[in-house]
Amino acid sequence: MINLQIIDELAHKLSEVLPNIDETLKNDVKQNFSAILQSAFKKMDLVNAEEFNVQKLVLKSLEEKIKVLEDKVKDLEKSK
């Protein structure tokens, strides 16, 4: 999942580029930006780098197991 601190930082940066407006309004806009960003990132179904790396390792392991099984099938077919 996306780190909420990153979303808050993005929302803060977006609200800072607004012209000089009332601080209360700026905080409301920041909260709205934060909610919109959270919703958008959640819909993207993103994973963090650690989760991605774990999945890469799982995939590599499975590829190796498939290769071993393919070789066994070839050997069995040859022995017929």
N, C-alpha and C positions, 0 to 999 in steps of 0.2 A: 504494500500500500504506500501511497504517497505520504511523505512527512508533512504533518499539518503546519509545522513551523515554516517550511518552505512556502506553503500556500499563504500563510499570514504575511511573510516577507514580500511575496509578490503583490498581495492585496495592498500592503502598505506603500510599496513603490508606485503602484498604479494610482493610489489616492494622493500621493505627493505631487504628481504631475498636474493635478487639478489646479485651476486658478485659485487665487486667494478667496476661499469661502469660509463660512462659519465652521468652527472646529467640530461642532455637533454634526453638521451635515457631512463633513469630511469623514467622521467616524462611521456614520451610517453608510456612506458609499464604500468605505473600506470593508465593512461587514458584508455588504452585498457582493462586492468583488470576491471576497473570501468564499462565500456560499456558492457563487457561480463557478469559481475555479475548482472547488471541492467536487461539485456535481459533475463538471466536465471531466476531471481526471478520473473520477469513479467510473464514469461511463466508458472511458478508454480502457479500463481493466488493466492498468499498468502494474508491473512488478518492479521491485527495487533490484539493484545490481546483485545483492547477495542471493535473492531468490532466483534470478536469472542464471547466476553461476552454478547454483545447485542443480538447476534443470539441465544445464549444459553437461555437467558431470553424469547425471542420470542418463541422458541421451547417449553420451559416449560409451558408457557401460553397456547399455542395451545394444548399441551398434556392434560392440565387440562380441556380445553373446550371440547375436544374429549371425555374425561371420562364422563363429565356431559351429553353430547349428547348420549353416549352409555347407560348411566343409564336411560335416558328418553325413549329411544327406548325399553329397557327391560321392563320398566313400562308399556308402551303402548302395548307391545306384551302380557303382563300378563293380561291386562284389556280386551283383546278380548275374 
